[in-house]
Amino acid sequence: MAPTDAPCASVAKAARIGAFALWKWLARTGAPIAAILIPAAFFLSVSSPLATQPNGLMNLAYIGTLFLAAAVLSLGVGLIRAAWRMER
């Protein structure tokens, strides 16, 4: 399996996503980026043994959530557009 044939990338190929490169990029890489950022936030926010509460790196979880939401939204809209286009 080639790197471009990852599950998100193959579904993104089937989706009809507009000409904007940002939406295509988000549909392909948003979920893997979120899968890295969200756990990293939890591990890195309490990296000090003396930590009693999370530090500022906890904001990585919010950034990861935004990446995941944008990826799902752009991929969902693209797939709906592709299905609608096939019906016509």
C-alpha positions as CSV (number, residue, x, y, z in Angstrom):
1,M,0.0,0.0,0.0
2,A,1.5,3.3,-1.1
3,P,1.5,6.2,1.4
4,T,-1.1,8.0,-0.7
5,D,-3.4,5.0,-0.5
6,A,-4.0,5.4,3.2
7,P,-7.7,5.0,4.2
8,C,-8.3,8.8,4.5
9,A,-6.5,9.5,1.3
10,S,-8.4,6.9,-0.7
11,V,-11.8,8.2,0.6
12,A,-10.7,11.7,-0.1
13,K,-9.9,10.7,-3.7
14,A,-13.5,9.4,-4.1
15,A,-15.0,12.6,-2.6
16,R,-15.7,15.5,-4.8
17,I,-13.8,18.2,-3.0
18,G,-13.6,21.7,-4.6
19,A,-10.6,23.2,-6.2
20,F,-9.2,24.6,-3.0
21,A,-6.1,22.8,-2.0
22,L,-6.6,23.5,1.7
23,W,-9.9,21.4,1.8
24,K,-8.2,18.5,0.0
25,W,-5.3,18.6,2.3
26,L,-7.6,18.7,5.4
27,A,-9.6,15.8,4.1
28,R,-6.5,13.7,3.6
29,T,-4.4,14.6,6.6
30,G,-6.7,16.1,9.2
31,A,-7.6,12.9,11.0
32,P,-4.0,11.6,11.2
33,I,-2.9,15.0,12.5
34,A,-5.6,14.9,15.1
35,A,-4.6,11.4,16.1
36,I,-1.1,12.7,16.9
37,L,-2.0,16.0,18.5
38,I,-4.8,14.9,20.9
39,P,-2.8,12.1,22.7
40,A,0.3,14.3,22.6
41,A,-1.6,17.0,24.5
42,F,-2.4,14.6,27.3
43,F,1.1,13.2,27.6
44,L,3.0,16.4,27.3
45,S,0.8,18.5,29.5
46,V,1.8,16.6,32.6
47,S,5.4,15.7,31.6
48,S,6.8,17.1,34.9
49,P,6.7,14.5,37.7
50,L,5.6,17.3,40.1
51,A,2.7,18.5,37.9
52,T,-0.6,18.7,39.7
53,Q,-2.5,20.2,36.8
54,P,-2.0,20.3,33.0
55,N,0.2,23.1,31.5
56,G,-0.3,25.1,28.4
57,L,0.4,22.2,26.1
58,M,-3.1,20.9,26.8
59,N,-4.2,23.4,24.1
60,L,-2.9,20.9,21.6
61,A,-6.0,18.8,22.3
62,Y,-8.2,21.7,21.2
63,I,-6.1,22.2,18.0
64,G,-6.4,18.5,17.3
65,T,-10.1,18.6,17.8
66,L,-10.3,21.5,15.3
67,F,-8.3,19.5,12.8
68,L,-10.6,16.5,13.2
69,A,-13.7,18.5,12.9
70,A,-12.5,20.2,9.7
71,A,-11.4,16.9,8.2
72,V,-14.7,15.2,8.9
73,L,-16.6,18.2,7.7
74,S,-14.7,18.6,4.4
75,L,-14.7,14.9,3.7
76,G,-18.4,14.6,4.5
77,V,-19.3,17.5,2.2
78,G,-17.1,16.1,-0.5
79,L,-18.7,12.6,-0.3
80,I,-22.2,14.0,-0.3
81,R,-21.4,16.1,-3.4
82,A,-19.9,13.0,-5.1
83,A,-23.0,11.0,-4.3
84,W,-25.3,13.8,-5.5
85,R,-23.3,14.1,-8.7
86,M,-23.5,10.4,-9.4
87,E,-27.3,10.5,-9.1
88,R,-27.5,13.1,-11.8
